[in-house]
Amino acid sequence: MKGERRAFLRNLANDLIRAGRIETTEVRAKAIRPMVENLVTHAKKRTLASRRLLMSRTQNDAVAKKLYEEFGPRYAARAGGYLRIKKLAKHRMRDGSRLARVEFVE
């Protein structure tokens, strides 16, 4: 079960990095926030070791490349807080879970 959850959150984080913003439940948004912010922090270091770490954690070369080449330089001067979670005023139809939008800060 733990491996399935980790894989699901990794795929959700990869989708966020690819698209720049996603809509998901509040709980999932709060779960992926530290993971993605840690990846951006590693991307800011701009070393070969950090690039390899990004590739191993995301398990997707395109996502790791985007983190390393786009998000690393963009947030080089920023100390943290790369993501914003906006709570939406709508609920998911099937179970009533509150939805939120997760996006990168400009």
The first five atom37 places (N, CA, C, CB, O) and aatype in JSON, in Angstrom:
{
  "aatype": [12, 11, 7, 6, 1, 1, 0, 13, 10, 1, 2, 10, 0, 2, 3, 10, 9, 1, 0, 7, 1, 9, 6, 16, 16, 6, 19, 1, 0, 11, 0, 9, 1, 14, 12, 19, 6, 2, 10, 19, 16, 8, 0, 11, 11, 1, 16, 10, 0, 15, 1, 1, 10, 10, 12, 15, 1, 16, 5, 2, 3, 0, 19, 0, 11, 11, 10, 18, 6, 6, 13, 7, 14, 1, 18, 0, 0, 1, 0, 7, 7, 18, 10, 1, 9, 11, 11, 10, 0, 11, 8, 1, 12, 1, 3, 7, 15, 1, 10, 0, 1, 19, 6, 13, 19, 6],
  "atom_mask": [
    [1, 1, 1, 1, 1],
    [1, 1, 1, 1, 1],
    [1, 1, 1, 0, 1],
    [1, 1, 1, 1, 1],
    [1, 1, 1, 1, 1],
    [1, 1, 1, 1, 1],
    [1, 1, 1, 1, 1],
    [1, 1, 1, 1, 1],
    [1, 1, 1, 1, 1],
    [1, 1, 1, 1, 1],
    [1, 1, 1, 1, 1],
    [1, 1, 1, 1, 1],
    [1, 1, 1, 1, 1],
    [1, 1, 1, 1, 1],
    [1, 1, 1, 1, 1],
    [1, 1, 1, 1, 1],
    [1, 1, 1, 1, 1],
    [1, 1, 1, 1, 1],
    [1, 1, 1, 1, 1],
    [1, 1, 1, 0, 1],
    [1, 1, 1, 1, 1],
    [1, 1, 1, 1, 1],
    [1, 1, 1, 1, 1],
    [1, 1, 1, 1, 1],
    [1, 1, 1, 1, 1],
    [1, 1, 1, 1, 1],
    [1, 1, 1, 1, 1],
    [1, 1, 1, 1, 1],
    [1, 1, 1, 1, 1],
    [1, 1, 1, 1, 1],
    [1, 1, 1, 1, 1],
    [1, 1, 1, 1, 1],
    [1, 1, 1, 1, 1],
    [1, 1, 1, 1, 1],
    [1, 1, 1, 1, 1],
    [1, 1, 1, 1, 1],
    [1, 1, 1, 1, 1],
    [1, 1, 1, 1, 1],
    [1, 1, 1, 1, 1],
    [1, 1, 1, 1, 1],
    [1, 1, 1, 1, 1],
    [1, 1, 1, 1, 1],
    [1, 1, 1, 1, 1],
    [1, 1, 1, 1, 1],
    [1, 1, 1, 1, 1],
    [1, 1, 1, 1, 1],
    [1, 1, 1, 1, 1],
    [1, 1, 1, 1, 1],
    [1, 1, 1, 1, 1],
    [1, 1, 1, 1, 1],
    [1, 1, 1, 1, 1],
    [1, 1, 1, 1, 1],
    [1, 1, 1, 1, 1],
    [1, 1, 1, 1, 1],
    [1, 1, 1, 1, 1],
    [1, 1, 1, 1, 1],
    [1, 1, 1, 1, 1],
    [1, 1, 1, 1, 1],
    [1, 1, 1, 1, 1],
    [1, 1, 1, 1, 1],
    [1, 1, 1, 1, 1],
    [1, 1, 1, 1, 1],
    [1, 1, 1, 1, 1],
    [1, 1, 1, 1, 1],
    [1, 1, 1, 1, 1],
    [1, 1, 1, 1, 1],
    [1, 1, 1, 1, 1],
    [1, 1, 1, 1, 1],
    [1, 1, 1, 1, 1],
    [1, 1, 1, 1, 1],
    [1, 1, 1, 1, 1],
    [1, 1, 1, 0, 1],
    [1, 1, 1, 1, 1],
    [1, 1, 1, 1, 1],
    [1, 1, 1, 1, 1],
    [1, 1, 1, 1, 1],
    [1, 1, 1, 1, 1],
    [1, 1, 1, 1, 1],
    [1, 1, 1, 1, 1],
    [1, 1, 1, 0, 1],
    [1, 1, 1, 0, 1],
    [1, 1, 1, 1, 1],
    [1, 1, 1, 1, 1],
    [1, 1, 1, 1, 1],
    [1, 1, 1, 1, 1],
    [1, 1, 1, 1, 1],
    [1, 1, 1, 1, 1],
    [1, 1, 1, 1, 1],
    [1, 1, 1, 1, 1],
    [1, 1, 1, 1, 1],
    [1, 1, 1, 1, 1],
    [1, 1, 1, 1, 1],
    [1, 1, 1, 1, 1],
    [1, 1, 1, 1, 1],
    [1, 1, 1, 1, 1],
    [1, 1, 1, 0, 1],
    [1, 1, 1, 1, 1],
    [1, 1, 1, 1, 1],
    [1, 1, 1, 1, 1],
    [1, 1, 1, 1, 1],
    [1, 1, 1, 1, 1],
    [1, 1, 1, 1, 1],
    [1, 1, 1, 1, 1],
    [1, 1, 1, 1, 1],
    [1, 1, 1, 1, 1],
    [1, 1, 1, 1, 1]
  ],
  "atom_positions": [
    [[0.81, -1.2, 0.0], [0.0, 0.0, 0.0], [0.86, 1.27, 0.0], [-0.92, 0.0, 1.2], [0.52, 2.25, -0.66]],
    [[1.95, 1.24, 0.74], [2.81, 2.4, 0.83], [3.44, 2.74, -0.52], [3.9, 2.17, 1.88], [3.53, 3.91, -0.89]],
    [[3.86, 1.71, -1.25], [4.45, 1.94, -2.56], [3.45, 2.48, -3.56], [0.0, 0.0, 0.0], [3.79, 3.3, -4.41]],
    [[2.21, 2.02, -3.46], [1.17, 2.51, -4.36], [0.88, 3.98, -4.1], [-0.11, 1.69, -4.22], [0.72, 4.77, -5.03]],
    [[0.82, 4.35, -2.82], [0.57, 5.75, -2.48], [1.71, 6.63, -2.95], [0.36, 5.91, -0.97], [1.49, 7.71, -3.49]],
    [[2.93, 6.17, -2.74], [4.1, 6.95, -3.16], [4.11, 7.14, -4.68], [5.39, 6.26, -2.7], [4.42, 8.22, -5.17]],
    [[3.78, 6.08, -5.41], [3.73, 6.17, -6.87], [2.63, 7.12, -7.33], [3.51, 4.79, -7.49], [2.83, 7.91, -8.26]],
    [[1.46, 7.06, -6.67], [0.37, 7.96, -7.03], [0.76, 9.42, -6.8], [-0.88, 7.61, -6.22], [0.52, 10.26, -7.66]],
    [[1.36, 9.72, -5.65], [1.76, 11.08, -5.35], [2.87, 11.55, -6.29], [2.21, 11.19, -3.9], [2.92, 12.72, -6.65]],
    [[3.77, 10.65, -6.68], [4.82, 11.0, -7.62], [4.21, 11.37, -8.98], [5.82, 9.85, -7.78], [4.62, 12.35, -9.6]],
    [[3.24, 10.58, -9.43], [2.59, 10.88, -10.71], [1.81, 12.19, -10.63], [1.66, 9.74, -11.11], [1.79, 12.95, -11.6]],
    [[1.18, 12.46, -9.51], [0.46, 13.71, -9.33], [1.44, 14.9, -9.34], [-0.34, 13.69, -8.01], [1.15, 15.93, -9.95]],
    [[2.57, 14.74, -8.69], [3.59, 15.79, -8.69], [4.15, 16.0, -10.1], [4.74, 15.43, -7.71], [4.39, 17.13, -10.51]],
    [[4.36, 14.9, -10.84], [4.84, 15.03, -12.21], [3.84, 15.77, -13.09], [5.12, 13.65, -12.8], [4.23, 16.59, -13.92]],
    [[2.56, 15.5, -12.9], [1.53, 16.22, -13.64], [1.55, 17.7, -13.31], [0.15, 15.64, -13.35], [1.39, 18.54, -14.2]],
    [[1.74, 18.04, -12.05], [1.82, 19.43, -11.64], [3.01, 20.12, -12.29], [1.91, 19.54, -10.11], [2.89, 21.25, -12.78]],
    [[4.14, 19.47, -12.3], [5.34, 20.07, -12.89], [5.17, 20.25, -14.39], [6.59, 19.21, -12.59], [5.56, 21.27, -14.94]],
    [[4.59, 19.25, -15.05], [4.36, 19.33, -16.49], [3.41, 20.46, -16.86], [3.81, 18.0, -17.01], [3.69, 21.25, -17.77]],
    [[2.27, 20.55, -16.14], [1.21, 21.49, -16.53], [1.36, 22.86, -15.87], [-0.13, 20.9, -16.18], [0.86, 23.85, -16.4]],
    [[2.02, 22.94, -14.73], [2.14, 24.21, -14.02], [1.06, 24.42, -12.99], [0.0, 0.0, 0.0], [1.27, 25.14, -12.02]],
    [[-0.12, 23.81, -13.18], [-1.21, 23.87, -12.2], [-2.13, 22.69, -12.41], [-2.0, 25.2, -12.32], [-2.32, 22.22, -13.54]],
    [[-2.7, 22.21, -11.31], [-3.66, 21.11, -11.39], [-4.76, 21.35, -10.37], [-2.96, 19.73, -11.14], [-4.58, 22.1, -9.41]],
    [[-5.9, 20.72, -10.59], [-6.98, 20.71, -9.62], [-7.07, 19.31, -9.04], [-8.33, 21.15, -10.27], [-7.14, 18.32, -9.76]],
    [[-7.08, 19.24, -7.71], [-7.16, 17.97, -7.02], [-7.82, 18.22, -5.67], [-5.74, 17.32, -6.85], [-8.24, 19.34, -5.38]],
    [[-7.91, 17.21, -4.85], [-8.5, 17.41, -3.53], [-7.52, 18.15, -2.62], [-8.91, 16.05, -2.9], [-6.31, 18.16, -2.87]],
    [[-8.05, 18.77, -1.58], [-7.2, 19.51, -0.65], [-6.16, 18.61, 0.01], [-8.05, 20.18, 0.42], [-5.01, 19.0, 0.18]],
    [[-6.57, 17.41, 0.37], [-5.67, 16.48, 1.06], [-4.5, 16.11, 0.15], [-6.43, 15.22, 1.51], [-3.35, 16.09, 0.58]],
    [[-4.8, 15.81, -1.1], [-3.74, 15.46, -2.04], [-2.83, 16.66, -2.3], [-4.33, 14.95, -3.35], [-1.61, 16.5, -2.42]],
    [[-3.4, 17.84, -2.4], [-2.61, 19.04, -2.62], [-1.63, 19.26, -1.48], [-3.52, 20.27, -2.77], [-0.46, 19.59, -1.7]],
    [[-2.11, 19.07, -0.26], [-1.23, 19.25, 0.9], [-0.18, 18.15, 0.99], [-2.05, 19.28, 2.18], [0.88, 18.36, 1.58]],
    [[-0.47, 16.98, 0.41], [0.49, 15.87, 0.45], [1.62, 16.07, -0.55], [-0.23, 14.56, 0.18], [2.76, 15.69, -0.28]],
    [[1.32, 16.65, -1.73], [2.38, 16.78, -2.74], [3.18, 18.06, -2.58], [1.78, 16.73, -4.13], [4.27, 18.18, -3.15]],
    [[2.67, 19.01, -1.82], [3.38, 20.29, -1.69], [4.81, 20.14, -1.19], [2.61, 21.19, -0.75], [5.72, 20.65, -1.84]],
    [[5.08, 19.46, -0.06], [6.47, 19.35, 0.39], [7.34, 18.58, -0.59], [6.53, 18.7, 1.74], [8.53, 18.86, -0.72]],
    [[6.76, 17.6, -1.26], [7.52, 16.81, -2.21], [8.01, 17.68, -3.38], [6.67, 15.64, -2.74], [9.19, 17.63, -3.75]],
    [[7.11, 18.47, -3.95], [7.46, 19.3, -5.1], [8.4, 20.44, -4.69], [6.2, 19.87, -5.76], [9.33, 20.77, -5.42]],
    [[8.15, 21.02, -3.53], [9.03, 22.1, -3.09], [10.44, 21.6, -2.82], [8.46, 22.76, -1.82], [11.41, 22.31, -3.07]],
    [[10.56, 20.38, -2.33], [11.89, 19.78, -2.14], [12.58, 19.56, -3.48], [11.77, 18.45, -1.36], [13.79, 19.77, -3.6]],
    [[11.83, 19.13, -4.49], [12.41, 18.92, -5.81], [12.9, 20.25, -6.41], [11.38, 18.27, -6.75], [13.97, 20.29, -7.01]],
    [[12.13, 21.31, -6.23], [12.55, 22.61, -6.75], [13.79, 23.1, -6.02], [11.41, 23.65, -6.62], [14.68, 23.7, -6.63]],
    [[13.86, 22.85, -4.73], [15.05, 23.24, -3.97], [16.29, 22.52, -4.49], [14.85, 22.94, -2.48], [17.35, 23.12, -4.59]],
    [[16.15, 21.24, -4.81], [17.29, 20.51, -5.4], [17.62, 21.03, -6.79], [16.99, 19.01, -5.46], [18.79, 21.08, -7.16]],
    [[16.61, 21.41, -7.55], [16.84, 21.93, -8.91], [17.6, 23.26, -8.87], [15.51, 22.12, -9.66], [18.33, 23.58, -9.81]],
    [[17.44, 24.03, -7.79], [18.14, 25.3, -7.67], [19.64, 25.13, -7.52], [17.59, 26.07, -6.5], [20.4, 26.04, -7.85]],
    [[20.09, 23.99, -7.03], [21.52, 23.77, -6.79], [22.31, 23.69, -8.09], [21.73, 22.5, -5.99], [23.48, 24.07, -8.12]],
    [[21.67, 23.19, -9.16], [22.27, 23.14, -10.5], [23.59, 22.35, -10.54], [22.51, 24.56, -11.0], [24.56, 22.77, -11.17]],
    [[23.61, 21.21, -9.87], [24.78, 20.34, -9.93], [24.38, 19.03, -10.61], [25.36, 20.08, -8.51], [23.2, 18.73, -10.76]],
    [[25.37, 18.27, -11.0], [25.11, 16.98, -11.62], [24.42, 16.03, -10.64], [26.41, 16.36, -12.14], [23.52, 15.28, -11.01]],
    [[24.85, 16.08, -9.39], [24.24, 15.22, -8.37], [22.76, 15.57, -8.18], [24.99, 15.35, -7.05], [21.93, 14.67, -8.03]],
    [[22.44, 16.86, -8.18], [21.03, 17.24, -8.01], [20.21, 16.84, -9.22], [20.92, 18.74, -7.78], [19.04, 16.47, -9.08]],
    [[20.79, 16.92, -10.41], [20.07, 16.49, -11.62], [19.77, 14.99, -11.58], [20.88, 16.84, -12.88], [18.67, 14.57, -11.93]],
    [[20.73, 14.2, -11.15], [20.53, 12.76, -11.03], [19.5, 12.44, -9.95], [21.86, 12.05, -10.73], [18.7, 11.52, -10.1]],
    [[19.53, 13.2, -8.86], [18.54, 13.0, -7.81], [17.14, 13.31, -8.32], [18.87, 13.88, -6.59], [16.2, 12.58, -8.01]],
    [[16.99, 14.36, -9.1], [15.69, 14.7, -9.69], [15.2, 13.59, -10.61], [15.77, 16.01, -10.46], [14.02, 13.25, -10.61]],
    [[16.11, 13.04, -11.4], [15.74, 11.96, -12.32], [15.3, 10.72, -11.55], [16.91, 11.62, -13.26], [14.38, 10.03, -11.97]],
    [[15.96, 10.44, -10.43], [15.59, 9.24, -9.67], [14.28, 9.44, -8.9], [16.71, 8.87, -8.7], [13.5, 8.5, -8.76]],
    [[14.03, 10.65, -8.41], [12.82, 10.89, -7.64], [11.57, 11.03, -8.51], [12.99, 12.13, -6.79], [10.49, 10.6, -8.12]],
    [[11.72, 11.64, -9.69], [10.55, 11.81, -10.56], [10.34, 10.61, -11.46], [10.7, 13.07, -11.4], [9.22, 10.35, -11.9]],
    [[11.4, 9.88, -11.75], [11.37, 8.73, -12.65], [10.82, 9.12, -14.02], [10.53, 7.6, -12.05], [10.14, 8.32, -14.67]],
    [[11.11, 10.35, -14.45], [10.67, 10.85, -15.74], [11.7, 11.87, -16.2], [9.22, 11.47, -15.65], [11.87, 12.91, -15.57]],
    [[12.38, 11.59, -17.3], [13.46, 12.46, -17.75], [12.96, 13.84, -18.17], [14.2, 11.82, -18.9], [13.63, 14.84, -17.93]],
    [[11.78, 13.91, -18.81], [11.26, 15.2, -19.27], [10.9, 16.09, -18.08], [10.02, 14.98, -20.16], [11.15, 17.3, -18.12]],
    [[10.32, 15.51, -17.05], [9.96, 16.28, -15.86], [11.23, 16.75, -15.14], [9.08, 15.44, -14.9], [11.3, 17.9, -14.71]],
    [[12.2, 15.89, -15.01], [13.46, 16.27, -14.36], [14.16, 17.38, -15.14], [14.4, 15.05, -14.23], [14.72, 18.3, -14.54]],
    [[14.13, 17.3, -16.46], [14.74, 18.33, -17.3], [14.03, 19.67, -17.12], [14.71, 17.91, -18.78], [14.68, 20.71, -17.02]],
    [[12.7, 19.65, -17.07], [11.94, 20.88, -16.88], [12.23, 21.49, -15.52], [10.44, 20.61, -17.03], [12.39, 22.71, -15.41]],
    [[12.31, 20.67, -14.48], [12.66, 21.17, -13.15], [14.04, 21.81, -13.17], [12.62, 20.03, -12.12], [14.23, 22.92, -12.65]],
    [[15.0, 21.13, -13.75], [16.39, 21.56, -13.73], [16.61, 22.81, -14.57], [17.29, 20.44, -14.22], [17.32, 23.73, -14.15]],
    [[16.0, 22.86, -15.76], [16.28, 23.95, -16.69], [15.32, 25.13, -16.57], [16.26, 23.44, -18.09], [15.68, 26.25, -16.91]],
    [[14.09, 24.89, -16.1], [13.12, 25.97, -16.04], [12.86, 26.46, -14.62], [11.82, 25.51, -16.66], [13.0, 27.65, -14.34]],
    [[12.5, 25.54, -13.72], [12.13, 25.95, -12.38], [13.33, 26.29, -11.51], [11.31, 24.87, -11.72], [13.23, 27.15, -10.64]],
    [[14.45, 25.64, -11.71], [15.65, 25.94, -10.93], [16.08, 27.39, -11.09], [0.0, 0.0, 0.0], [16.22, 28.1, -10.1]],
    [[16.31, 27.85, -12.33], [16.69, 29.26, -12.51], [15.6, 30.25, -12.12], [17.09, 29.5, -13.95], [15.89, 31.34, -11.63]],
    [[14.33, 29.87, -12.34], [13.22, 30.8, -12.04], [13.16, 31.13, -10.55], [11.88, 30.2, -12.49], [12.87, 32.27, -10.17]],
    [[13.42, 30.13, -9.69], [13.32, 30.33, -8.25], [14.67, 30.4, -7.56], [12.5, 29.23, -7.65], [14.77, 30.13, -6.37]],
    [[15.72, 30.74, -8.3], [17.07, 30.77, -7.73], [17.18, 31.78, -6.58], [18.09, 31.11, -8.8], [17.89, 31.52, -5.61]],
    [[16.5, 32.91, -6.69], [16.6, 33.94, -5.66], [15.55, 33.78, -4.56], [16.47, 35.32, -6.29], [15.59, 34.49, -3.56]],
    [[14.63, 32.86, -4.73], [13.54, 32.69, -3.77], [13.94, 31.66, -2.71], [12.25, 32.25, -4.49], [14.52, 30.62, -3.04]],
    [[13.63, 31.94, -1.45], [14.06, 31.08, -0.35], [13.14, 29.89, -0.12], [14.14, 31.89, 0.9], [13.54, 28.95, 0.56]],
    [[11.96, 29.9, -0.67], [11.02, 28.8, -0.47], [9.62, 29.26, -0.8], [0.0, 0.0, 0.0], [9.42, 30.39, -1.23]],
    [[8.65, 28.39, -0.62], [7.27, 28.75, -0.92], [7.01, 28.87, -2.4], [0.0, 0.0, 0.0], [6.55, 29.91, -2.86]],
    [[7.3, 27.82, -3.14], [7.18, 27.86, -4.59], [5.76, 27.53, -5.07], [8.16, 26.9, -5.22], [5.42, 27.8, -6.22]],
    [[4.95, 26.96, -4.2], [3.6, 26.55, -4.59], [2.54, 27.33, -3.84], [3.41, 25.06, -4.35], [2.75, 27.8, -2.72]],
    [[1.39, 27.47, -4.5], [0.22, 28.1, -3.9], [-0.93, 27.11, -3.97], [-0.14, 29.45, -4.61], [-1.17, 26.51, -5.02]],
    [[-1.64, 26.94, -2.88], [-2.83, 26.08, -2.86], [-4.04, 26.98, -2.66], [-2.75, 24.98, -1.73], [-4.19, 27.63, -1.62]],
    [[-4.91, 27.02, -3.67], [-6.14, 27.8, -3.59], [-7.3, 26.84, -3.38], [-6.36, 28.67, -4.87], [-7.5, 25.91, -4.17]],
    [[-8.05, 27.05, -2.32], [-9.22, 26.21, -2.06], [-10.35, 26.68, -2.96], [-9.64, 26.27, -0.56], [-10.67, 27.87, -3.01]],
    [[-10.96, 25.75, -3.67], [-12.05, 26.08, -4.57], [-13.39, 25.94, -3.86], [-12.01, 25.18, -5.81], [-13.5, 25.24, -2.86]],
    [[-14.39, 26.62, -4.39], [-15.71, 26.6, -3.78], [-16.58, 25.49, -4.36], [-16.4, 27.95, -3.96], [-17.8, 25.62, -4.39]],
    [[-15.96, 24.43, -4.81], [-16.73, 23.32, -5.35], [-16.24, 22.02, -4.73], [-16.62, 23.27, -6.89], [-15.13, 21.93, -4.21]],
    [[-17.11, 21.03, -4.81], [-16.82, 19.73, -4.24], [-16.87, 18.69, -5.34], [-17.82, 19.38, -3.11], [-17.53, 18.87, -6.37]],
    [[-16.17, 17.59, -5.12], [-16.21, 16.49, -6.08], [-17.57, 15.81, -5.98], [-15.06, 15.48, -5.84], [-18.09, 15.61, -4.88]],
    [[-18.13, 15.46, -7.14], [-19.51, 14.98, -7.19], [-19.69, 13.65, -6.45], [-19.94, 14.83, -8.63], [-20.66, 13.49, -5.72]],
    [[-18.78, 12.71, -6.64], [-19.04, 11.36, -6.14], [-18.91, 11.2, -4.62], [-18.11, 10.4, -6.8], [-19.61, 10.38, -4.03]],
    [[-18.01, 11.97, -3.99], [-17.84, 11.79, -2.55], [-17.84, 13.09, -1.75], [-16.56, 11.06, -2.28], [-17.72, 13.07, -0.53]],
    [[-17.98, 14.22, -2.41], [-18.07, 15.49, -1.71], [-16.76, 16.04, -1.2], [0.0, 0.0, 0.0], [-16.76, 16.93, -0.36]],
    [[-15.63, 15.54, -1.68], [-14.33, 16.04, -1.23], [-14.12, 17.47, -1.71], [-13.19, 15.13, -1.74], [-14.49, 17.82, -2.84]],
    [[-13.54, 18.28, -0.86], [-13.25, 19.67, -1.25], [-12.11, 19.68, -2.24], [-12.9, 20.54, -0.01], [-11.14, 18.95, -2.1]],
    [[-12.24, 20.52, -3.25], [-11.22, 20.62, -4.3], [-10.34, 21.84, -4.07], [-11.88, 20.68, -5.68], [-10.75, 22.82, -3.46]],
    [[-9.12, 21.75, -4.59], [-8.17, 22.83, -4.5], [-7.36, 22.89, -5.79], [-7.25, 22.66, -3.27], [-7.2, 21.88, -6.49]],
    [[-6.84, 24.07, -6.09], [-5.96, 24.24, -7.25], [-4.54, 24.48, -6.72], [-6.45, 25.44, -8.19], [-4.32, 25.34, -5.87]],
    [[-3.62, 23.7, -7.23], [-2.21, 23.84, -6.85], [-1.49, 24.44, -8.05], [-1.57, 22.45, -6.43], [-1.61, 23.94, -9.17]],
    [[-0.73, 25.52, -7.81], [-0.02, 26.17, -8.91], [1.29, 26.73, -8.41], [-0.88, 27.28, -9.53], [1.48, 26.95, -7.21]],
    [[2.19, 26.95, -9.34], [3.48, 27.56, -9.0], [3.33, 29.06, -8.86], [4.55, 27.22, -10.06], [2.56, 29.68, -9.6]],
    [[4.05, 29.64, -7.92], [4.04, 31.08, -7.71], [4.91, 31.72, -8.79], [4.56, 31.45, -6.26], [5.94, 31.17, -9.18]],
    [[4.5, 32.85, -9.25], [5.27, 33.55, -10.29], [6.46, 34.27, -9.7], [4.4, 34.54, -11.03], [7.22, 34.91, -10.44]]
  ]
}
